[in-house]
Amino acid sequence: MCVAAVAGDTETAHSINTRLMPLHTNLGIESNPIPVKWALNRMGYAEAGIRLPMTWLSEKYHSTVSEALQLAGVIDD
């Protein structure tokens, strides 16, 4: 997105930003960095578990964040 924007390709940059918007929105569904750490684990980039005082993402939000990751094209299932 940044490469397209710097190159003046606003159509591509806008298209990528639109695809990422559900992810931008839903990574704020709980206090930062809880959803981000959960998403990284879901993508296979981080181990499960976090240090206190943080907690793991509430189970009721798992499908919401997973769907946002799918719409962004970063996970398949």
PyMOL Python script that loads the backbone (N, CA, C, O; Angstrom):
from pymol import cmd

cmd.read_pdbstr("""\
ATOM      1  N   MET A   1       0.829  -1.175   0.000  1.00  0.00           N
ATOM      2  CA  MET A   1       0.000   0.000   0.000  1.00  0.00           C
ATOM      3  C   MET A   1       0.881   1.249   0.000  1.00  0.00           C
ATOM      4  O   MET A   1       0.636   2.185  -0.762  1.00  0.00           O
ATOM      5  N   CYS A   2       1.898   1.264   0.846  1.00  0.00           N
ATOM      6  CA  CYS A   2       2.781   2.431   0.917  1.00  0.00           C
ATOM      7  C   CYS A   2       3.564   2.616  -0.380  1.00  0.00           C
ATOM      8  O   CYS A   2       3.738   3.738  -0.856  1.00  0.00           O
ATOM      9  N   VAL A   3       4.032   1.512  -0.943  1.00  0.00           N
ATOM     10  CA  VAL A   3       4.777   1.591  -2.204  1.00  0.00           C
ATOM     11  C   VAL A   3       3.883   2.173  -3.298  1.00  0.00           C
ATOM     12  O   VAL A   3       4.314   3.025  -4.074  1.00  0.00           O
ATOM     13  N   ALA A   4       2.640   1.709  -3.351  1.00  0.00           N
ATOM     14  CA  ALA A   4       1.704   2.225  -4.354  1.00  0.00           C
ATOM     15  C   ALA A   4       1.426   3.712  -4.122  1.00  0.00           C
ATOM     16  O   ALA A   4       1.394   4.494  -5.072  1.00  0.00           O
ATOM     17  N   ALA A   5       1.229   4.095  -2.876  1.00  0.00           N
ATOM     18  CA  ALA A   5       0.941   5.500  -2.570  1.00  0.00           C
ATOM     19  C   ALA A   5       2.110   6.402  -2.943  1.00  0.00           C
ATOM     20  O   ALA A   5       1.909   7.460  -3.539  1.00  0.00           O
ATOM     21  N   VAL A   6       3.331   5.995  -2.598  1.00  0.00           N
ATOM     22  CA  VAL A   6       4.519   6.802  -2.922  1.00  0.00           C
ATOM     23  C   VAL A   6       4.705   6.897  -4.433  1.00  0.00           C
ATOM     24  O   VAL A   6       5.158   7.918  -4.950  1.00  0.00           O
ATOM     25  N   ALA A   7       4.350   5.822  -5.136  1.00  0.00           N
ATOM     26  CA  ALA A   7       4.482   5.820  -6.597  1.00  0.00           C
ATOM     27  C   ALA A   7       3.366   6.611  -7.273  1.00  0.00           C
ATOM     28  O   ALA A   7       3.367   6.775  -8.493  1.00  0.00           O
ATOM     29  N   GLY A   8       2.411   7.102  -6.476  1.00  0.00           N
ATOM     30  CA  GLY A   8       1.312   7.873  -7.041  1.00  0.00           C
ATOM     31  C   GLY A   8       0.164   7.017  -7.541  1.00  0.00           C
ATOM     32  O   GLY A   8      -0.761   7.529  -8.170  1.00  0.00           O
ATOM     33  N   ASP A   9       0.210   5.722  -7.270  1.00  0.00           N
ATOM     34  CA  ASP A   9      -0.855   4.807  -7.693  1.00  0.00           C
ATOM     35  C   ASP A   9      -1.933   4.785  -6.609  1.00  0.00           C
ATOM     36  O   ASP A   9      -2.050   3.827  -5.844  1.00  0.00           O
ATOM     37  N   THR A  10      -2.705   5.849  -6.564  1.00  0.00           N
ATOM     38  CA  THR A  10      -3.712   5.989  -5.507  1.00  0.00           C
ATOM     39  C   THR A  10      -4.813   4.950  -5.610  1.00  0.00           C
ATOM     40  O   THR A  10      -5.386   4.559  -4.593  1.00  0.00           O
ATOM     41  N   GLU A  11      -5.119   4.498  -6.807  1.00  0.00           N
ATOM     42  CA  GLU A  11      -6.166   3.490  -6.969  1.00  0.00           C
ATOM     43  C   GLU A  11      -5.768   2.176  -6.282  1.00  0.00           C
ATOM     44  O   GLU A  11      -6.569   1.579  -5.563  1.00  0.00           O
ATOM     45  N   THR A  12      -4.528   1.735  -6.508  1.00  0.00           N
ATOM     46  CA  THR A  12      -4.050   0.510  -5.868  1.00  0.00           C
ATOM     47  C   THR A  12      -3.949   0.696  -4.364  1.00  0.00           C
ATOM     48  O   THR A  12      -4.365  -0.177  -3.603  1.00  0.00           O
ATOM     49  N   ALA A  13      -3.398   1.826  -3.925  1.00  0.00           N
ATOM     50  CA  ALA A  13      -3.269   2.095  -2.489  1.00  0.00           C
ATOM     51  C   ALA A  13      -4.640   2.099  -1.822  1.00  0.00           C
ATOM     52  O   ALA A  13      -4.804   1.532  -0.741  1.00  0.00           O
ATOM     53  N   HIS A  14      -5.609   2.721  -2.443  1.00  0.00           N
ATOM     54  CA  HIS A  14      -6.966   2.765  -1.894  1.00  0.00           C
ATOM     55  C   HIS A  14      -7.579   1.368  -1.850  1.00  0.00           C
ATOM     56  O   HIS A  14      -8.244   1.010  -0.878  1.00  0.00           O
ATOM     57  N   SER A  15      -7.357   0.584  -2.896  1.00  0.00           N
ATOM     58  CA  SER A  15      -7.885  -0.777  -2.942  1.00  0.00           C
ATOM     59  C   SER A  15      -7.316  -1.628  -1.816  1.00  0.00           C
ATOM     60  O   SER A  15      -8.054  -2.361  -1.157  1.00  0.00           O
ATOM     61  N   ILE A  16      -6.026  -1.539  -1.594  1.00  0.00           N
ATOM     62  CA  ILE A  16      -5.385  -2.295  -0.507  1.00  0.00           C
ATOM     63  C   ILE A  16      -5.899  -1.814   0.838  1.00  0.00           C
ATOM     64  O   ILE A  16      -6.209  -2.629   1.707  1.00  0.00           O
ATOM     65  N   ASN A  17      -5.995  -0.506   1.025  1.00  0.00           N
ATOM     66  CA  ASN A  17      -6.492   0.043   2.284  1.00  0.00           C
ATOM     67  C   ASN A  17      -7.925  -0.418   2.557  1.00  0.00           C
ATOM     68  O   ASN A  17      -8.265  -0.744   3.694  1.00  0.00           O
ATOM     69  N   THR A  18      -8.751  -0.445   1.537  1.00  0.00           N
ATOM     70  CA  THR A  18     -10.132  -0.902   1.697  1.00  0.00           C
ATOM     71  C   THR A  18     -10.172  -2.360   2.128  1.00  0.00           C
ATOM     72  O   THR A  18     -10.960  -2.734   2.996  1.00  0.00           O
ATOM     73  N   ARG A  19      -9.317  -3.190   1.518  1.00  0.00           N
ATOM     74  CA  ARG A  19      -9.253  -4.605   1.894  1.00  0.00           C
ATOM     75  C   ARG A  19      -8.789  -4.782   3.338  1.00  0.00           C
ATOM     76  O   ARG A  19      -9.220  -5.714   4.017  1.00  0.00           O
ATOM     77  N   LEU A  20      -7.916  -3.897   3.807  1.00  0.00           N
ATOM     78  CA  LEU A  20      -7.372  -3.993   5.166  1.00  0.00           C
ATOM     79  C   LEU A  20      -8.246  -3.335   6.231  1.00  0.00           C
ATOM     80  O   LEU A  20      -8.018  -3.544   7.423  1.00  0.00           O
ATOM     81  N   MET A  21      -9.233  -2.552   5.831  1.00  0.00           N
ATOM     82  CA  MET A  21     -10.031  -1.784   6.794  1.00  0.00           C
ATOM     83  C   MET A  21     -10.689  -2.647   7.873  1.00  0.00           C
ATOM     84  O   MET A  21     -10.652  -2.252   9.038  1.00  0.00           O
ATOM     85  N   PRO A  22     -11.291  -3.805   7.560  1.00  0.00           N
ATOM     86  CA  PRO A  22     -11.844  -4.623   8.645  1.00  0.00           C
ATOM     87  C   PRO A  22     -10.773  -5.050   9.655  1.00  0.00           C
ATOM     88  O   PRO A  22     -11.046  -5.158  10.850  1.00  0.00           O
ATOM     89  N   LEU A  23      -9.566  -5.289   9.168  1.00  0.00           N
ATOM     90  CA  LEU A  23      -8.479  -5.663  10.067  1.00  0.00           C
ATOM     91  C   LEU A  23      -8.080  -4.473  10.938  1.00  0.00           C
ATOM     92  O   LEU A  23      -7.894  -4.618  12.146  1.00  0.00           O
ATOM     93  N   HIS A  24      -7.949  -3.297  10.321  1.00  0.00           N
ATOM     94  CA  HIS A  24      -7.624  -2.087  11.101  1.00  0.00           C
ATOM     95  C   HIS A  24      -8.649  -1.878  12.208  1.00  0.00           C
ATOM     96  O   HIS A  24      -8.291  -1.591  13.351  1.00  0.00           O
ATOM     97  N   THR A  25      -9.901  -2.022  11.869  1.00  0.00           N
ATOM     98  CA  THR A  25     -10.994  -1.793  12.816  1.00  0.00           C
ATOM     99  C   THR A  25     -11.011  -2.848  13.919  1.00  0.00           C
ATOM    100  O   THR A  25     -11.121  -2.516  15.099  1.00  0.00           O
ATOM    101  N   ASN A  26     -10.901  -4.115  13.534  1.00  0.00           N
ATOM    102  CA  ASN A  26     -11.071  -5.189  14.507  1.00  0.00           C
ATOM    103  C   ASN A  26      -9.836  -5.482  15.340  1.00  0.00           C
ATOM    104  O   ASN A  26      -9.934  -6.201  16.334  1.00  0.00           O
ATOM    105  N   LEU A  27      -8.686  -4.954  14.973  1.00  0.00           N
ATOM    106  CA  LEU A  27      -7.528  -5.107  15.855  1.00  0.00           C
ATOM    107  C   LEU A  27      -7.639  -4.173  17.057  1.00  0.00           C
ATOM    108  O   LEU A  27      -6.792  -4.212  17.949  1.00  0.00           O
ATOM    109  N   GLY A  28      -8.665  -3.341  17.088  1.00  0.00           N
ATOM    110  CA  GLY A  28      -8.949  -2.495  18.242  1.00  0.00           C
ATOM    111  C   GLY A  28     -10.142  -2.974  19.044  1.00  0.00           C
ATOM    112  O   GLY A  28     -10.674  -2.235  19.872  1.00  0.00           O
ATOM    113  N   ILE A  29     -10.567  -4.215  18.804  1.00  0.00           N
ATOM    114  CA  ILE A  29     -11.769  -4.746  19.436  1.00  0.00           C
ATOM    115  C   ILE A  29     -11.596  -4.916  20.951  1.00  0.00           C
ATOM    116  O   ILE A  29     -12.573  -4.871  21.698  1.00  0.00           O
ATOM    117  N   GLU A  30     -10.363  -5.110  21.395  1.00  0.00           N
ATOM    118  CA  GLU A  30      -9.994  -5.143  22.816  1.00  0.00           C
ATOM    119  C   GLU A  30      -8.738  -4.306  22.960  1.00  0.00           C
ATOM    120  O   GLU A  30      -8.184  -3.825  21.972  1.00  0.00           O
ATOM    121  N   SER A  31      -8.294  -4.135  24.185  1.00  0.00           N
ATOM    122  CA  SER A  31      -7.105  -3.308  24.447  1.00  0.00           C
ATOM    123  C   SER A  31      -5.895  -3.816  23.673  1.00  0.00           C
ATOM    124  O   SER A  31      -5.641  -5.018  23.596  1.00  0.00           O
ATOM    125  N   ASN A  32      -5.160  -2.871  23.105  1.00  0.00           N
ATOM    126  CA  ASN A  32      -3.930  -3.171  22.395  1.00  0.00           C
ATOM    127  C   ASN A  32      -2.884  -3.614  23.410  1.00  0.00           C
ATOM    128  O   ASN A  32      -2.810  -3.003  24.476  1.00  0.00           O
ATOM    129  N   PRO A  33      -2.096  -4.603  23.160  1.00  0.00           N
ATOM    130  CA  PRO A  33      -1.861  -5.371  21.945  1.00  0.00           C
ATOM    131  C   PRO A  33      -2.553  -6.728  21.927  1.00  0.00           C
ATOM    132  O   PRO A  33      -2.159  -7.602  21.156  1.00  0.00           O
ATOM    133  N   ILE A  34      -3.565  -6.925  22.749  1.00  0.00           N
ATOM    134  CA  ILE A  34      -4.200  -8.237  22.870  1.00  0.00           C
ATOM    135  C   ILE A  34      -4.660  -8.790  21.517  1.00  0.00           C
ATOM    136  O   ILE A  34      -4.280  -9.910  21.177  1.00  0.00           O
ATOM    137  N   PRO A  35      -5.465  -8.055  20.724  1.00  0.00           N
ATOM    138  CA  PRO A  35      -5.908  -8.614  19.436  1.00  0.00           C
ATOM    139  C   PRO A  35      -4.751  -8.831  18.458  1.00  0.00           C
ATOM    140  O   PRO A  35      -4.772  -9.774  17.668  1.00  0.00           O
ATOM    141  N   VAL A  36      -3.750  -7.963  18.511  1.00  0.00           N
ATOM    142  CA  VAL A  36      -2.605  -8.087  17.604  1.00  0.00           C
ATOM    143  C   VAL A  36      -1.826  -9.357  17.920  1.00  0.00           C
ATOM    144  O   VAL A  36      -1.455 -10.100  17.011  1.00  0.00           O
ATOM    145  N   LYS A  37      -1.576  -9.611  19.201  1.00  0.00           N
ATOM    146  CA  LYS A  37      -0.848 -10.819  19.590  1.00  0.00           C
ATOM    147  C   LYS A  37      -1.649 -12.076  19.233  1.00  0.00           C
ATOM    148  O   LYS A  37      -1.077 -13.075  18.796  1.00  0.00           O
ATOM    149  N   TRP A  38      -2.957 -12.025  19.419  1.00  0.00           N
ATOM    150  CA  TRP A  38      -3.798 -13.169  19.059  1.00  0.00           C
ATOM    151  C   TRP A  38      -3.748 -13.397  17.546  1.00  0.00           C
ATOM    152  O   TRP A  38      -3.630 -14.535  17.090  1.00  0.00           O
ATOM    153  N   ALA A  39      -3.839 -12.311  16.771  1.00  0.00           N
ATOM    154  CA  ALA A  39      -3.792 -12.413  15.312  1.00  0.00           C
ATOM    155  C   ALA A  39      -2.454 -12.979  14.848  1.00  0.00           C
ATOM    156  O   ALA A  39      -2.421 -13.818  13.948  1.00  0.00           O
ATOM    157  N   LEU A  40      -1.355 -12.535  15.444  1.00  0.00           N
ATOM    158  CA  LEU A  40      -0.044 -13.062  15.080  1.00  0.00           C
ATOM    159  C   LEU A  40       0.047 -14.551  15.379  1.00  0.00           C
ATOM    160  O   LEU A  40       0.641 -15.302  14.605  1.00  0.00           O
ATOM    161  N   ASN A  41      -0.534 -14.987  16.494  1.00  0.00           N
ATOM    162  CA  ASN A  41      -0.576 -16.404  16.812  1.00  0.00           C
ATOM    163  C   ASN A  41      -1.414 -17.149  15.774  1.00  0.00           C
ATOM    164  O   ASN A  41      -1.024 -18.220  15.309  1.00  0.00           O
ATOM    165  N   ARG A  42      -2.545 -16.590  15.419  1.00  0.00           N
ATOM    166  CA  ARG A  42      -3.459 -17.201  14.440  1.00  0.00           C
ATOM    167  C   ARG A  42      -2.770 -17.342  13.087  1.00  0.00           C
ATOM    168  O   ARG A  42      -3.032 -18.290  12.346  1.00  0.00           O
ATOM    169  N   MET A  43      -1.890 -16.398  12.768  1.00  0.00           N
ATOM    170  CA  MET A  43      -1.155 -16.422  11.508  1.00  0.00           C
ATOM    171  C   MET A  43       0.084 -17.320  11.572  1.00  0.00           C
ATOM    172  O   MET A  43       0.724 -17.570  10.551  1.00  0.00           O
ATOM    173  N   GLY A  44       0.418 -17.803  12.768  1.00  0.00           N
ATOM    174  CA  GLY A  44       1.576 -18.673  12.936  1.00  0.00           C
ATOM    175  C   GLY A  44       2.879 -17.955  13.217  1.00  0.00           C
ATOM    176  O   GLY A  44       3.948 -18.561  13.137  1.00  0.00           O
ATOM    177  N   TYR A  45       2.810 -16.660  13.548  1.00  0.00           N
ATOM    178  CA  TYR A  45       4.009 -15.871  13.798  1.00  0.00           C
ATOM    179  C   TYR A  45       4.352 -15.700  15.278  1.00  0.00           C
ATOM    180  O   TYR A  45       5.407 -15.151  15.596  1.00  0.00           O
ATOM    181  N   ALA A  46       3.505 -16.147  16.172  1.00  0.00           N
ATOM    182  CA  ALA A  46       3.768 -15.997  17.609  1.00  0.00           C
ATOM    183  C   ALA A  46       3.194 -17.205  18.337  1.00  0.00           C
ATOM    184  O   ALA A  46       2.187 -17.786  17.931  1.00  0.00           O
ATOM    185  N   GLU A  47       3.860 -17.560  19.414  1.00  0.00           N
ATOM    186  CA  GLU A  47       3.369 -18.664  20.236  1.00  0.00           C
ATOM    187  C   GLU A  47       2.148 -18.222  21.023  1.00  0.00           C
ATOM    188  O   GLU A  47       1.955 -17.034  21.282  1.00  0.00           O
ATOM    189  N   ALA A  48       1.325 -19.195  21.402  1.00  0.00           N
ATOM    190  CA  ALA A  48       0.163 -18.899  22.244  1.00  0.00           C
ATOM    191  C   ALA A  48       0.649 -18.513  23.634  1.00  0.00           C
ATOM    192  O   ALA A  48       1.675 -19.005  24.102  1.00  0.00           O
ATOM    193  N   GLY A  49      -0.080 -17.647  24.274  1.00  0.00           N
ATOM    194  CA  GLY A  49       0.249 -17.235  25.626  1.00  0.00           C
ATOM    195  C   GLY A  49       0.901 -15.868  25.665  1.00  0.00           C
ATOM    196  O   GLY A  49       1.681 -15.499  24.786  1.00  0.00           O
ATOM    197  N   ILE A  50       0.566 -15.139  26.690  1.00  0.00           N
ATOM    198  CA  ILE A  50       1.127 -13.805  26.887  1.00  0.00           C
ATOM    199  C   ILE A  50       1.390 -13.606  28.376  1.00  0.00           C
ATOM    200  O   ILE A  50       0.878 -14.349  29.214  1.00  0.00           O
ATOM    201  N   ARG A  51       2.189 -12.603  28.692  1.00  0.00           N
ATOM    202  CA  ARG A  51       2.527 -12.324  30.086  1.00  0.00           C
ATOM    203  C   ARG A  51       1.467 -11.446  30.732  1.00  0.00           C
ATOM    204  O   ARG A  51       0.888 -10.572  30.086  1.00  0.00           O
ATOM    205  N   LEU A  52       1.223 -11.687  32.003  1.00  0.00           N
ATOM    206  CA  LEU A  52       0.342 -10.817  32.767  1.00  0.00           C
ATOM    207  C   LEU A  52       0.961  -9.431  32.824  1.00  0.00           C
ATOM    208  O   LEU A  52       2.187  -9.330  32.826  1.00  0.00           O
ATOM    209  N   PRO A  53       0.207  -8.394  32.870  1.00  0.00           N
ATOM    210  CA  PRO A  53      -1.208  -8.319  33.179  1.00  0.00           C
ATOM    211  C   PRO A  53      -2.125  -8.453  31.959  1.00  0.00           C
ATOM    212  O   PRO A  53      -3.345  -8.347  32.091  1.00  0.00           O
ATOM    213  N   MET A  54      -1.545  -8.687  30.764  1.00  0.00           N
ATOM    214  CA  MET A  54      -2.399  -8.876  29.599  1.00  0.00           C
ATOM    215  C   MET A  54      -3.140 -10.198  29.713  1.00  0.00           C
ATOM    216  O   MET A  54      -2.714 -11.121  30.407  1.00  0.00           O
ATOM    217  N   THR A  55      -4.245 -10.256  29.020  1.00  0.00           N
ATOM    218  CA  THR A  55      -5.012 -11.494  28.921  1.00  0.00           C
ATOM    219  C   THR A  55      -5.127 -11.855  27.453  1.00  0.00           C
ATOM    220  O   THR A  55      -4.878 -11.028  26.576  1.00  0.00           O
ATOM    221  N   TRP A  56      -5.500 -13.081  27.198  1.00  0.00           N
ATOM    222  CA  TRP A  56      -5.696 -13.537  25.827  1.00  0.00           C
ATOM    223  C   TRP A  56      -6.987 -12.929  25.285  1.00  0.00           C
ATOM    224  O   TRP A  56      -7.871 -12.577  26.066  1.00  0.00           O
ATOM    225  N   LEU A  57      -7.111 -12.802  23.995  1.00  0.00           N
ATOM    226  CA  LEU A  57      -8.303 -12.250  23.356  1.00  0.00           C
ATOM    227  C   LEU A  57      -9.534 -13.041  23.779  1.00  0.00           C
ATOM    228  O   LEU A  57      -9.523 -14.272  23.749  1.00  0.00           O
ATOM    229  N   SER A  58     -10.588 -12.346  24.170  1.00  0.00           N
ATOM    230  CA  SER A  58     -11.836 -13.013  24.567  1.00  0.00           C
ATOM    231  C   SER A  58     -12.325 -13.908  23.443  1.00  0.00           C
ATOM    232  O   SER A  58     -12.313 -13.516  22.276  1.00  0.00           O
ATOM    233  N   GLU A  59     -12.750 -15.098  23.795  1.00  0.00           N
ATOM    234  CA  GLU A  59     -13.189 -16.083  22.800  1.00  0.00           C
ATOM    235  C   GLU A  59     -14.312 -15.547  21.920  1.00  0.00           C
ATOM    236  O   GLU A  59     -14.419 -15.926  20.754  1.00  0.00           O
ATOM    237  N   LYS A  60     -15.145 -14.673  22.464  1.00  0.00           N
ATOM    238  CA  LYS A  60     -16.260 -14.138  21.675  1.00  0.00           C
ATOM    239  C   LYS A  60     -15.781 -13.308  20.487  1.00  0.00           C
ATOM    240  O   LYS A  60     -16.558 -13.051  19.568  1.00  0.00           O
ATOM    241  N   TYR A  61     -14.511 -12.880  20.487  1.00  0.00           N
ATOM    242  CA  TYR A  61     -13.970 -12.075  19.388  1.00  0.00           C
ATOM    243  C   TYR A  61     -13.116 -12.882  18.411  1.00  0.00           C
ATOM    244  O   TYR A  61     -12.685 -12.345  17.391  1.00  0.00           O
ATOM    245  N   HIS A  62     -12.864 -14.157  18.700  1.00  0.00           N
ATOM    246  CA  HIS A  62     -12.006 -14.962  17.831  1.00  0.00           C
ATOM    247  C   HIS A  62     -12.508 -14.980  16.389  1.00  0.00           C
ATOM    248  O   HIS A  62     -11.726 -14.768  15.463  1.00  0.00           O
ATOM    249  N   SER A  63     -13.794 -15.229  16.189  1.00  0.00           N
ATOM    250  CA  SER A  63     -14.312 -15.311  14.823  1.00  0.00           C
ATOM    251  C   SER A  63     -14.273 -13.951  14.128  1.00  0.00           C
ATOM    252  O   SER A  63     -14.060 -13.882  12.918  1.00  0.00           O
ATOM    253  N   THR A  64     -14.475 -12.877  14.878  1.00  0.00           N
ATOM    254  CA  THR A  64     -14.442 -11.527  14.301  1.00  0.00           C
ATOM    255  C   THR A  64     -13.056 -11.197  13.775  1.00  0.00           C
ATOM    256  O   THR A  64     -12.912 -10.714  12.652  1.00  0.00           O
ATOM    257  N   VAL A  65     -12.038 -11.456  14.582  1.00  0.00           N
ATOM    258  CA  VAL A  65     -10.668 -11.162  14.157  1.00  0.00           C
ATOM    259  C   VAL A  65     -10.232 -12.134  13.065  1.00  0.00           C
ATOM    260  O   VAL A  65      -9.555 -11.730  12.120  1.00  0.00           O
ATOM    261  N   SER A  66     -10.609 -13.410  13.178  1.00  0.00           N
ATOM    262  CA  SER A  66     -10.274 -14.376  12.128  1.00  0.00           C
ATOM    263  C   SER A  66     -10.875 -13.959  10.786  1.00  0.00           C
ATOM    264  O   SER A  66     -10.208 -14.039   9.754  1.00  0.00           O
ATOM    265  N   GLU A  67     -12.117 -13.521  10.798  1.00  0.00           N
ATOM    266  CA  GLU A  67     -12.762 -13.073   9.561  1.00  0.00           C
ATOM    267  C   GLU A  67     -12.040 -11.860   8.978  1.00  0.00           C
ATOM    268  O   GLU A  67     -11.864 -11.771   7.763  1.00  0.00           O
ATOM    269  N   ALA A  68     -11.624 -10.934   9.826  1.00  0.00           N
ATOM    270  CA  ALA A  68     -10.884  -9.767   9.349  1.00  0.00           C
ATOM    271  C   ALA A  68      -9.559 -10.182   8.739  1.00  0.00           C
ATOM    272  O   ALA A  68      -9.142  -9.613   7.730  1.00  0.00           O
ATOM    273  N   LEU A  69      -8.881 -11.170   9.335  1.00  0.00           N
ATOM    274  CA  LEU A  69      -7.627 -11.676   8.774  1.00  0.00           C
ATOM    275  C   LEU A  69      -7.873 -12.319   7.414  1.00  0.00           C
ATOM    276  O   LEU A  69      -7.063 -12.165   6.501  1.00  0.00           O
ATOM    277  N   GLN A  70      -8.978 -13.034   7.274  1.00  0.00           N
ATOM    278  CA  GLN A  70      -9.324 -13.652   5.980  1.00  0.00           C
ATOM    279  C   GLN A  70      -9.606 -12.596   4.932  1.00  0.00           C
ATOM    280  O   GLN A  70      -9.119 -12.692   3.805  1.00  0.00           O
ATOM    281  N   LEU A  71     -10.395 -11.582   5.294  1.00  0.00           N
ATOM    282  CA  LEU A  71     -10.716 -10.519   4.342  1.00  0.00           C
ATOM    283  C   LEU A  71      -9.463  -9.760   3.907  1.00  0.00           C
ATOM    284  O   LEU A  71      -9.374  -9.293   2.771  1.00  0.00           O
ATOM    285  N   ALA A  72      -8.503  -9.644   4.814  1.00  0.00           N
ATOM    286  CA  ALA A  72      -7.238  -8.964   4.488  1.00  0.00           C
ATOM    287  C   ALA A  72      -6.335  -9.840   3.631  1.00  0.00           C
ATOM    288  O   ALA A  72      -5.364  -9.359   3.047  1.00  0.00           O
ATOM    289  N   GLY A  73      -6.660 -11.135   3.558  1.00  0.00           N
ATOM    290  CA  GLY A  73      -5.878 -12.043   2.743  1.00  0.00           C
ATOM    291  C   GLY A  73      -4.630 -12.572   3.407  1.00  0.00           C
ATOM    292  O   GLY A  73      -3.708 -13.020   2.725  1.00  0.00           O
ATOM    293  N   VAL A  74      -4.582 -12.528   4.737  1.00  0.00           N
ATOM    294  CA  VAL A  74      -3.372 -12.993   5.437  1.00  0.00           C
ATOM    295  C   VAL A  74      -3.512 -14.406   5.994  1.00  0.00           C
ATOM    296  O   VAL A  74      -2.517 -15.010   6.394  1.00  0.00           O
ATOM    297  N   ILE A  75      -4.743 -14.947   6.025  1.00  0.00           N
ATOM    298  CA  ILE A  75      -4.949 -16.348   6.349  1.00  0.00           C
ATOM    299  C   ILE A  75      -5.973 -16.906   5.355  1.00  0.00           C
ATOM    300  O   ILE A  75      -6.758 -16.163   4.766  1.00  0.00           O
ATOM    301  N   ASP A  76      -5.945 -18.219   5.188  1.00  0.00           N
ATOM    302  CA  ASP A  76      -6.852 -18.855   4.229  1.00  0.00           C
ATOM    303  C   ASP A  76      -8.110 -19.393   4.845  1.00  0.00           C
ATOM    304  O   ASP A  76      -9.161 -19.384   4.204  1.00  0.00           O
ATOM    305  N   ASP A  77      -8.039 -19.862   6.070  1.00  0.00           N
ATOM    306  CA  ASP A  77      -9.212 -20.531   6.658  1.00  0.00           C
ATOM    307  C   ASP A  77      -9.882 -19.709   7.717  1.00  0.00           C
ATOM    308  O   ASP A  77     -10.877 -20.142   8.298  1.00  0.00           O
TER     309      ASP A  77
END
""", "prot")
cmd.dss("prot")
cmd.show_as("cartoon", "prot")
cmd.util.cbc("prot")
cmd.orient("prot")
